Amino acid sequence: FINIQYFSIIQKLIMNMVWILLLSHFIGCGWYAIGMEMLDENVIEASWVSANGLVGEQLMYKYLTSLHWSITQFTPGSMNVQPVNSFERLYSVIVLVLGMVVFSSTVSSITAATNNLKDINAVYKHQIWTLRRYFREQKISAQLTSRVLRYTESIVKPKYQKVDVGQVKIMAMLPQILTKEVNLEIYEKHLVVHPLFQSLGEVNVSFMQKICSNALKESALDKGEMVFGPGQVCSAMYFVTLGVLEYFFSQATFPNIVDKKMSFCEAVLWTPWVHQGRMYTRTESTVIAVDAKQFHDVAQSFSADMELLKAYGREFVFSMNEVAGNFTPEEEDDEELSDLFHSEKAIQVLPGKRAFEESSYANSANSYLQGLQGFNVVRNLISPTSSPTLGSKFAPEDDDSQMPDILDSNEAEVESRKSEIVGERC
């Protein structure tokens, strides 16, 4: 909550009040010291202490009286304690001059903070007033109006307290290298939960900087919103940064739960992909989309990392064909591929694979694979071809626009791997 503008303004108001009290404390201590120094038992009005009959009072009462006097020097307030000698008069004049400067600057600061508080709520209230007026003019029913207003109060209003990157105009003035570093720190922590991006970040920071600057898009999703449905063409891989989503696959009664630090639709990075199920948000959620085309463009600009990406992509697509049963004629052991597909074999080609094997991401991948046994309804999507490539029908040989040269075809390797698999199953 510290970064929310509302609480920042409240903090500023409190700091101004604390500053006034602290300054008043020290001025009050000085006022008390002068009063006690000028005290003369033989002269009744030798100082403000004796003039106000405070000689025999407790120390706490004298301190509070001094503090009260010092506060009145900064505000229009008044009290009966007055200077009665030249030293006290001089001290009062100095404090009054100081008070004029401090009081005027503090009041202006408090006024500005208060106005900012009003402005935060004013924007939202003006939007609500405009919405109500529009609904009245369009004769929208009271029941629907009430539903919309409840939604705006619970979902839309909190968003007004968050700063959108479009509001930070100074970001556009930063040099490109600084902008890339900022984007890296914002998004990298969400991407490195996946072993591939963790390895890429360790191998080449510039690659990750460009991915975070050029290939990502963050989206806020409302509760109950459908992210995608079956048959829709997929264009991005997704990372969940906030909230909980539900994935309904095939005819399954219960959904797969996808929450923070999980990803889905990775297949689109390596082959053309069509969504196989439905994804809904269980709660208000935020996801980061890695655009597949932009990912390919960035990858092609870093030739040093192409071999790692090719090796990973070959294993990933090979695993898809293997799980789907494209290398054997039998159908009994075939499984359906979903948008949550992960390839453990592909991860094995990455540096630091042993660290992955003990990670929570590996556990979630294993749980996913164990939960998807027995499905075989997408064989028509990935049936084998007479001239196999790494992606079978996922990566058509004549479609260079869909998939750039990240996954180069290696027919001899694929034929060898097919023979091994067929031999094992026989």
LUMNU-58014 format. One record per residue (C-alpha): residue number from 1; residue in one letter; x, y, z. Coordinates in steps of 0.5 Angstrom, whole numbers, plus 500, padded with zeros to 3 digits. Each point is the difference from the previous one (the first is absolute). Layout:
BEGIN
- NUM / A / X / Y / Z
...
//
This chain:
BEGIN
- 1 / F / 500 / 500 / 500
- 2 / I / 506 / 505 / 501
- 3 / N / 500 / 501 / 492
- 4 / I / 493 / 502 / 500
- 5 / Q / 499 / 507 / 498
- 6 / Y / 495 / 501 / 506
- 7 / F / 504 / 497 / 505
- 8 / S / 506 / 504 / 498
- 9 / I / 496 / 507 / 501
- 10 / I / 498 / 498 / 507
- 11 / Q / 507 / 498 / 501
- 12 / K / 502 / 507 / 498
- 13 / L / 494 / 504 / 504
- 14 / I / 503 / 496 / 507
- 15 / M / 507 / 502 / 498
- 16 / N / 498 / 507 / 500
- 17 / M / 497 / 499 / 507
- 18 / V / 505 / 497 / 503
- 19 / W / 505 / 505 / 497
- 20 / I / 496 / 506 / 503
- 21 / L / 500 / 496 / 507
- 22 / L / 507 / 499 / 500
- 23 / L / 502 / 507 / 499
- 24 / S / 495 / 502 / 505
- 25 / H / 503 / 496 / 505
- 26 / F / 507 / 503 / 499
- 27 / I / 497 / 507 / 500
- 28 / G / 496 / 498 / 506
- 29 / C / 506 / 498 / 504
- 30 / G / 504 / 506 / 498
- 31 / W / 494 / 504 / 503
- 32 / Y / 500 / 496 / 506
- 33 / A / 508 / 501 / 501
- 34 / I / 499 / 508 / 499
- 35 / G / 495 / 500 / 505
- 36 / M / 503 / 496 / 505
- 37 / E / 507 / 504 / 499
- 38 / M / 497 / 507 / 501
- 39 / L / 496 / 497 / 506
- 40 / D / 501 / 505 / 507
- 41 / E / 496 / 498 / 506
- 42 / N / 500 / 507 / 502
- 43 / V / 497 / 503 / 494
- 44 / I / 493 / 497 / 498
- 45 / E / 500 / 502 / 493
- 46 / A / 508 / 498 / 498
- 47 / S / 498 / 495 / 495
- 48 / W / 493 / 497 / 497
- 49 / V / 501 / 494 / 505
- 50 / S / 499 / 504 / 506
- 51 / A / 495 / 505 / 497
- 52 / N / 495 / 494 / 499
- 53 / G / 501 / 497 / 506
- 54 / L / 504 / 494 / 498
- 55 / V / 506 / 500 / 505
- 56 / G / 497 / 494 / 504
- 57 / E / 497 / 496 / 495
- 58 / Q / 502 / 493 / 497
- 59 / L / 505 / 500 / 495
- 60 / M / 495 / 497 / 495
- 61 / Y / 495 / 505 / 501
- 62 / K / 506 / 505 / 498
- 63 / Y / 502 / 496 / 494
- 64 / L / 493 / 500 / 497
- 65 / T / 499 / 507 / 501
- 66 / S / 507 / 502 / 497
- 67 / L / 497 / 495 / 494
- 68 / H / 494 / 503 / 500
- 69 / W / 503 / 507 / 499
- 70 / S / 505 / 498 / 494
- 71 / I / 494 / 497 / 496
- 72 / T / 496 / 506 / 501
- 73 / Q / 506 / 504 / 496
- 74 / F / 499 / 495 / 494
- 75 / T / 492 / 501 / 500
- 76 / P / 495 / 505 / 501
- 77 / G / 499 / 498 / 507
- 78 / S / 501 / 504 / 506
- 79 / M / 501 / 499 / 508
- 80 / N / 501 / 504 / 506
- 81 / V / 508 / 499 / 501
- 82 / Q / 503 / 506 / 497
- 83 / P / 508 / 502 / 501
- 84 / V / 501 / 505 / 505
- 85 / N / 507 / 502 / 499
- 86 / S / 505 / 502 / 495
- 87 / F / 503 / 493 / 499
- 88 / E / 493 / 496 / 499
- 89 / R / 498 / 506 / 496
- 90 / L / 506 / 499 / 495
- 91 / Y / 499 / 492 / 500
- 92 / S / 492 / 501 / 498
- 93 / V / 502 / 505 / 494
- 94 / I / 505 / 495 / 498
- 95 / V / 495 / 494 / 500
- 96 / L / 495 / 504 / 497
- 97 / V / 504 / 502 / 494
- 98 / L / 502 / 492 / 499
- 99 / G / 493 / 498 / 501
- 100 / M / 497 / 505 / 495
- 101 / V / 505 / 496 / 495
- 102 / V / 499 / 493 / 503
- 103 / F / 492 / 501 / 500
- 104 / S / 499 / 502 / 493
- 105 / S / 504 / 495 / 497
- 106 / T / 497 / 494 / 504
- 107 / V / 493 / 503 / 499
- 108 / S / 501 / 500 / 493
- 109 / S / 503 / 493 / 500
- 110 / I / 494 / 497 / 504
- 111 / T / 495 / 504 / 495
- 112 / A / 503 / 497 / 494
- 113 / A / 500 / 493 / 503
- 114 / T / 493 / 501 / 502
- 115 / N / 498 / 502 / 493
- 116 / N / 504 / 494 / 497
- 117 / L / 496 / 495 / 505
- 118 / K / 493 / 504 / 497
- 119 / D / 503 / 499 / 493
- 120 / I / 501 / 493 / 501
- 121 / N / 493 / 498 / 502
- 122 / A / 497 / 506 / 495
- 123 / V / 502 / 497 / 494
- 124 / Y / 497 / 493 / 502
- 125 / K / 493 / 504 / 502
- 126 / H / 500 / 504 / 494
- 127 / Q / 500 / 493 / 496
- 128 / I / 495 / 497 / 504
- 129 / W / 496 / 506 / 499
- 130 / T / 501 / 500 / 493
- 131 / L / 498 / 493 / 500
- 132 / R / 494 / 501 / 503
- 133 / R / 497 / 506 / 496
- 134 / Y / 502 / 495 / 494
- 135 / F / 496 / 494 / 502
- 136 / R / 494 / 505 / 502
- 137 / E / 500 / 503 / 493
- 138 / Q / 500 / 493 / 497
- 139 / K / 495 / 498 / 505
- 140 / I / 504 / 494 / 503
- 141 / S / 496 / 496 / 505
- 142 / A / 501 / 501 / 507
- 143 / Q / 502 / 493 / 501
- 144 / L / 506 / 500 / 495
- 145 / T / 502 / 507 / 502
- 146 / S / 501 / 497 / 507
- 147 / R / 504 / 494 / 498
- 148 / V / 505 / 505 / 496
- 149 / L / 501 / 504 / 506
- 150 / R / 501 / 495 / 504
- 151 / Y / 505 / 497 / 495
- 152 / T / 504 / 507 / 499
- 153 / E / 500 / 501 / 508
- 154 / S / 504 / 493 / 501
- 155 / I / 504 / 500 / 494
- 156 / V / 501 / 506 / 496
- 157 / K / 501 / 505 / 506
- 158 / P / 506 / 497 / 503
- 159 / K / 503 / 500 / 493
- 160 / Y / 500 / 508 / 501
- 161 / Q / 505 / 499 / 505
- 162 / K / 505 / 497 / 496
- 163 / V / 505 / 503 / 496
- 164 / D / 500 / 498 / 492
- 165 / V / 506 / 501 / 496
- 166 / G / 497 / 504 / 496
- 167 / Q / 499 / 505 / 505
- 168 / V / 507 / 501 / 501
- 169 / K / 502 / 504 / 495
- 170 / I / 507 / 501 / 502
- 171 / M / 501 / 493 / 498
- 172 / A / 500 / 501 / 492
- 173 / M / 506 / 505 / 502
- 174 / L / 505 / 495 / 502
- 175 / P / 505 / 497 / 496
- 176 / Q / 499 / 494 / 497
- 177 / I / 505 / 496 / 504
- 178 / L / 497 / 502 / 506
- 179 / T / 493 / 499 / 498
- 180 / K / 502 / 493 / 498
- 181 / E / 503 / 499 / 507
- 182 / V / 494 / 503 / 504
- 183 / N / 495 / 495 / 496
- 184 / L / 505 / 494 / 501
- 185 / E / 499 / 501 / 508
- 186 / I / 493 / 501 / 499
- 187 / Y / 498 / 494 / 496
- 188 / E / 506 / 495 / 501
- 189 / K / 498 / 497 / 507
- 190 / H / 494 / 498 / 497
- 191 / L / 503 / 496 / 494
- 192 / V / 506 / 497 / 503
- 193 / V / 495 / 495 / 504
- 194 / H / 500 / 496 / 493
- 195 / P / 507 / 497 / 499
- 196 / L / 501 / 502 / 493
- 197 / F / 500 / 507 / 502
- 198 / Q / 504 / 499 / 506
- 199 / S / 505 / 497 / 496
- 200 / L / 500 / 506 / 494
- 201 / G / 500 / 505 / 506
- 202 / E / 507 / 497 / 503
- 203 / V / 503 / 499 / 493
- 204 / N / 498 / 506 / 497
- 205 / V / 497 / 506 / 503
- 206 / S / 499 / 504 / 494
- 207 / F / 496 / 495 / 497
- 208 / M / 495 / 500 / 506
- 209 / Q / 500 / 508 / 500
- 210 / K / 498 / 500 / 493
- 211 / I / 495 / 495 / 501
- 212 / C / 497 / 504 / 506
- 213 / S / 500 / 506 / 496
- 214 / N / 497 / 498 / 493
- 215 / A / 497 / 493 / 501
- 216 / L / 495 / 501 / 507
- 217 / K / 493 / 503 / 501
- 218 / E / 497 / 500 / 507
- 219 / S / 493 / 499 / 500
- 220 / A / 495 / 501 / 506
- 221 / L / 494 / 495 / 500
- 222 / D / 494 / 500 / 504
- 223 / K / 497 / 495 / 504
- 224 / G / 496 / 495 / 496
- 225 / E / 503 / 502 / 493
- 226 / M / 501 / 495 / 495
- 227 / V / 508 / 501 / 497
- 228 / F / 499 / 495 / 494
- 229 / G / 496 / 495 / 498
- 230 / P / 501 / 493 / 496
- 231 / G / 501 / 501 / 492
- 232 / Q / 503 / 507 / 501
- 233 / V / 507 / 502 / 497
- 234 / C / 505 / 501 / 505
- 235 / S / 505 / 505 / 500
- 236 / A / 504 / 501 / 506
- 237 / M / 502 / 496 / 506
- 238 / Y / 497 / 502 / 507
- 239 / F / 503 / 501 / 507
- 240 / V / 496 / 501 / 506
- 241 / T / 502 / 506 / 505
- 242 / L / 494 / 501 / 504
- 243 / G / 493 / 496 / 501
- 244 / V / 498 / 493 / 499
- 245 / L / 497 / 497 / 493
- 246 / E / 496 / 494 / 498
- 247 / Y / 502 / 496 / 494
- 248 / F / 494 / 495 / 497
- 249 / F / 503 / 495 / 496
- 250 / S / 496 / 495 / 495
- 251 / Q / 495 / 497 / 504
- 252 / A / 503 / 501 / 507
- 253 / T / 495 / 501 / 506
- 254 / F / 505 / 504 / 504
- 255 / P / 505 / 505 / 498
- 256 / N / 507 / 500 / 500
- 257 / I / 502 / 506 / 505
- 258 / V / 505 / 505 / 497
- 259 / D / 503 / 505 / 505
- 260 / K / 506 / 505 / 501
- 261 / K / 506 / 498 / 498
- 262 / M / 497 / 495 / 495
- 263 / S / 500 / 500 / 492
- 264 / F / 496 / 498 / 494
- 265 / C / 500 / 499 / 493
- 266 / E / 508 / 499 / 499
- 267 / A / 499 / 496 / 494
- 268 / V / 498 / 507 / 496
- 269 / L / 507 / 502 / 500
- 270 / W / 503 / 493 / 496
- 271 / T / 494 / 499 / 496
- 272 / P / 493 / 502 / 497
- 273 / W / 495 / 499 / 506
- 274 / V / 493 / 500 / 500
- 275 / H / 497 / 500 / 507
- 276 / Q / 497 / 494 / 503
- 277 / G / 496 / 502 / 506
- 278 / R / 497 / 505 / 503
- 279 / M / 503 / 505 / 505
- 280 / Y / 496 / 504 / 505
- 281 / T / 502 / 505 / 506
- 282 / R / 498 / 497 / 507
- 283 / T / 502 / 507 / 503
- 284 / E / 503 / 507 / 498
- 285 / S / 506 / 498 / 496
- 286 / T / 506 / 503 / 496
- 287 / V / 504 / 496 / 495
- 288 / I / 506 / 502 / 496
- 289 / A / 500 / 498 / 492
- 290 / V / 506 / 498 / 497
- 291 / D / 498 / 501 / 492
- 292 / A / 503 / 494 / 496
- 293 / K / 501 / 504 / 494
- 294 / Q / 504 / 506 / 504
- 295 / F / 504 / 494 / 504
- 296 / H / 502 / 497 / 493
- 297 / D / 502 / 507 / 498
- 298 / V / 505 / 501 / 506
- 299 / A / 502 / 493 / 500
- 300 / Q / 503 / 501 / 492
- 301 / S / 504 / 506 / 502
- 302 / F / 504 / 496 / 505
- 303 / S / 503 / 495 / 496
- 304 / A / 505 / 498 / 506
- 305 / D / 493 / 497 / 504
- 306 / M / 497 / 497 / 494
- 307 / E / 503 / 493 / 501
- 308 / L / 497 / 500 / 507
- 309 / L / 494 / 502 / 498
- 310 / K / 500 / 495 / 494
- 311 / A / 502 / 494 / 504
- 312 / Y / 494 / 502 / 505
- 313 / G / 495 / 501 / 495
- 314 / R / 502 / 493 / 496
- 315 / E / 499 / 496 / 507
- 316 / F / 493 / 504 / 501
- 317 / V / 497 / 499 / 494
- 318 / F / 503 / 493 / 500
- 319 / S / 497 / 498 / 506
- 320 / M / 493 / 503 / 498
- 321 / N / 500 / 495 / 494
- 322 / E / 502 / 494 / 505
- 323 / V / 495 / 502 / 505
- 324 / A / 495 / 500 / 494
- 325 / G / 502 / 494 / 497
- 326 / N / 502 / 502 / 493
- 327 / F / 506 / 495 / 500
- 328 / T / 496 / 494 / 501
- 329 / P / 494 / 497 / 497
- 330 / E / 496 / 498 / 506
- 331 / E / 495 / 505 / 504
- 332 / E / 500 / 496 / 507
- 333 / D / 506 / 504 / 502
- 334 / D / 498 / 507 / 497
- 335 / E / 499 / 506 / 504
- 336 / E / 497 / 507 / 499
- 337 / L / 504 / 506 / 500
- 338 / S / 497 / 506 / 504
- 339 / D / 502 / 507 / 501
- 340 / L / 503 / 498 / 506
- 341 / F / 505 / 495 / 497
- 342 / H / 507 / 500 / 503
- 343 / S / 506 / 496 / 497
- 344 / E / 505 / 498 / 505
- 345 / K / 505 / 497 / 495
- 346 / A / 500 / 507 / 497
- 347 / I / 502 / 503 / 507
- 348 / Q / 506 / 494 / 500
- 349 / V / 504 / 504 / 494
- 350 / L / 500 / 506 / 505
- 351 / P / 506 / 502 / 504
- 352 / G / 499 / 499 / 507
- 353 / K / 494 / 495 / 499
- 354 / R / 502 / 496 / 507
- 355 / A / 498 / 507 / 503
- 356 / F / 493 / 499 / 496
- 357 / E / 499 / 493 / 503
- 358 / E / 499 / 503 / 507
- 359 / S / 496 / 506 / 498
- 360 / S / 493 / 501 / 501
- 361 / Y / 499 / 501 / 493
- 362 / A / 502 / 493 / 499
- 363 / N / 495 / 497 / 505
- 364 / S / 494 / 504 / 496
- 365 / A / 502 / 497 / 494
- 366 / N / 500 / 493 / 502
- 367 / S / 494 / 501 / 503
- 368 / Y / 497 / 503 / 494
- 369 / L / 502 / 494 / 496
- 370 / Q / 498 / 495 / 505
- 371 / G / 493 / 503 / 500
- 372 / L / 499 / 500 / 492
- 373 / Q / 500 / 492 / 499
- 374 / G / 495 / 497 / 495
- 375 / F / 498 / 506 / 496
- 376 / N / 501 / 498 / 492
- 377 / V / 495 / 505 / 497
- 378 / V / 505 / 505 / 496
- 379 / R / 504 / 494 / 495
- 380 / N / 497 / 504 / 494
- 381 / L / 503 / 506 / 502
- 382 / I / 507 / 497 / 500
- 383 / S / 500 / 494 / 496
- 384 / P / 507 / 498 / 497
- 385 / T / 502 / 502 / 493
- 386 / S / 504 / 496 / 495
- 387 / S / 506 / 505 / 500
- 388 / P / 501 / 501 / 508
- 389 / T / 503 / 506 / 503
- 390 / L / 501 / 502 / 507
- 391 / G / 493 / 503 / 500
- 392 / S / 496 / 495 / 496
- 393 / K / 494 / 504 / 498
- 394 / F / 501 / 505 / 505
- 395 / A / 506 / 503 / 496
- 396 / P / 498 / 500 / 493
- 397 / E / 506 / 499 / 495
- 398 / D / 498 / 506 / 495
- 399 / D / 497 / 505 / 506
- 400 / D / 506 / 504 / 501
- 401 / S / 496 / 506 / 502
- 402 / Q / 497 / 496 / 506
- 403 / M / 506 / 497 / 503
- 404 / P / 507 / 503 / 499
- 405 / D / 507 / 496 / 500
- 406 / I / 500 / 499 / 507
- 407 / L / 498 / 492 / 499
- 408 / D / 504 / 498 / 494
- 409 / S / 498 / 494 / 497
- 410 / N / 504 / 494 / 501
- 411 / E / 497 / 494 / 497
- 412 / A / 506 / 495 / 501
- 413 / E / 499 / 501 / 508
- 414 / V / 493 / 500 / 500
- 415 / E / 500 / 493 / 496
- 416 / S / 505 / 497 / 505
- 417 / R / 496 / 503 / 506
- 418 / K / 494 / 497 / 497
- 419 / S / 503 / 493 / 499
- 420 / E / 502 / 500 / 507
- 421 / I / 493 / 501 / 503
- 422 / V / 497 / 495 / 495
- 423 / G / 505 / 495 / 502
- 424 / E / 499 / 501 / 508
- 425 / R / 492 / 500 / 499
- 426 / C / 501 / 493 / 496
//
